[in-house]
Amino acid sequence: MKVINFAAGPAKLPETVLEQAQKELVNFNNTGMSVMEMSHRSSDFIKILDKVELSVRKLLNIPENYKVLFVQGGGTGQFSAIPLNLMRRSAKKSADYIVSGSWSAKAAEEAAKYGSVRRVYPKIKSYTGIPEFSTWELDPEASYVYYCANETVHGVEFHFIPDTGDVPLVCDMSSNIMTAEIDVSKFGLIFAGAQKNIGCAGVTLVIIREDLLGLASPECPIVFDFQTIAGNNSLYNTPPTYGIYIMGLVLDWMTAEGGIAEMQKRSEEKAKIIYDVLDECHPFYRAMVTDSKSRSRMNIPFRLCSKGEADEALEKKFLTEASSRGFVQLKGHRSVGGIRASLYNAITRDEAQTLASFMREFYAKIMMQ
């Protein structure tokens, strides 16, 4: 049975990408080798690497004074790498963190090992929205300001870029990079694990402004030192070669489909399809994010309710029936429960519509009982 994969990551890849990877698996470009077998310093692989970097730069319109790096360790690795590289930028060795969900909370906790961490607004009970910008307290002498553009667990997304003045803005875009057009020049550093919108697990993209290189703490491991990585064209040690290759295929697909502008249009349409069902069938379906301005286009967590309360038995029934229809990976994160539909770039509008139709059908059936 063909399935529709709504996983939060690793996530669905475009079928044409998988078919191309399958075709080239044992003999890439008539080299007689798989990309997995190539030396990372060979001319064949360096051509792949250079082409992927060029695709990233073109799609995101990256200014010349930024370096594009391909590293390992995932987004979680960057929770350490960023303070190790940037905390010493100011004499205070202090960074501001905008905590809007579990991933930014984990990043703040990790950064506190390497310097002082300030939350720009008081800790909130539940992550159901983003406090008004006017309530934030930003330190003009901070080394950097950090935020997560989209929280996959709680479904909170920033639909604006925070204005941090002269303090470098650092952003975790792991789950919404290349789903909306952005002005890269407003950021000091952007990072993103590839396994949601731009590739498979194993490679992390880092985009860093050149003036932020060379600031690493003495205790920073050399494999996390951005200056070392940039100075060696991401080849100081063996990079995730096959993951970089897959990223290249995904970026080629994205370009052929119309680029980021088209991905943004589709993401807004797909999200509306699902949110419309949640709103129409409320309170049976209850969106976890109560602030509509902070609703994620990528990850939509919701509960199924009876008598005004979340009903885990009903959610289990929903998941069982969904699975029988070929909808997989809809179970919510273990920390929050419920259901979560992830609508990354490879999910089509038709697939989102098919899920919405099932949700309406399930609602109607339960209401008739």
Salt bridges, closest charged atoms under 4 A:
GLU15 OE2 - LYS2 NZ 2.63
GLU53 OE2 - ARG57 NE 3.00
ASP96 OD1 - ARG118 NH1 2.55
GLU110 OE1 - LYS113 NZ 2.92
ASP139 OD2 - LYS92 NZ 2.62
GLU157 OE1 - HIS159 NE2 3.93
GLU157 OE2 - ARG297 NH2 2.64
GLU210 OE2 - LYS67 NZ 3.89
ASP211 OD1 - ARG209 NE 2.51
ASP252 OD1 - LYS51 NZ 2.90
GLU257 OE1 - ARG266 NH2 2.66
GLU262 OE2 - ARG266 NE 2.84
GLU269 OE2 - LYS265 NZ 3.18
GLU269 OE1 - ARG349 NH1 2.59
ASP276 OD2 - LYS272 NZ 2.79
ASP279 OD1 - ARG295 NH2 2.97
GLU280 OE1 - ARG360 NH2 3.07
ASP291 OD1 - LYS293 NZ 3.32
GLU315 OE2 - ARG303 NE 2.60
GLU321 OE1 - LYS365 NZ 2.67
GLU351 OE2 - LYS12 NZ 2.76
GLU361 OE2 - ARG325 NH2 2.30
